[in-house]
Amino acid sequence: MKGDVDAFRKWQAANKQNWDDFIAWFSKNKIQITKKNAFISSKA
């Protein structure tokens, strides 16, 4: 879910460089979800 959109936007504005660095990193390190590494809480 989205969570607290207003709080996130305030954090993002106050932490622009951290956010930009994370987006650059994540673009190169995407999470690969497969059947083998997926987590399903109802089956934990």
N, C-alpha and C positions, 0 to 999 in steps of 0.2 A: 504494500500500500504506500501511499505517498508520504504519510507522516505529517509533521508540522511544516507545511510549505513556507509559511512566513518566517519561522525561525531558521529554516535552512537558507532562505534567501539572504537573511541578515548575516548569517555565518559566512555564506559564500562571498558576499560583498566585503566583509571584513578580512577574508582570507583568500583573496583572489589568486595570489601566487601559489599557495598550497593547492587550491582547487585546480588551477591550470597544470601544475606539476603532476597531480594525480591523474587527470584526464590524459595527459601525454603518456604517462606510465601505463595506465590501464589500456590504452589503445594498442600498445605493444604487447600486453600481457593479459589478454582476454581469458576469462574463465571458460574452460571447456567442460561442460556437464555431459556426462555419459551415463549409461545405465550402471556401469561399474562404480562410479564415484558419486552418484546422486545420493542425497539424503532425503528420506521421506519420514517426517516426524511420527506419523501414525504407525510406522513399521519399525520404530527404534526400540 
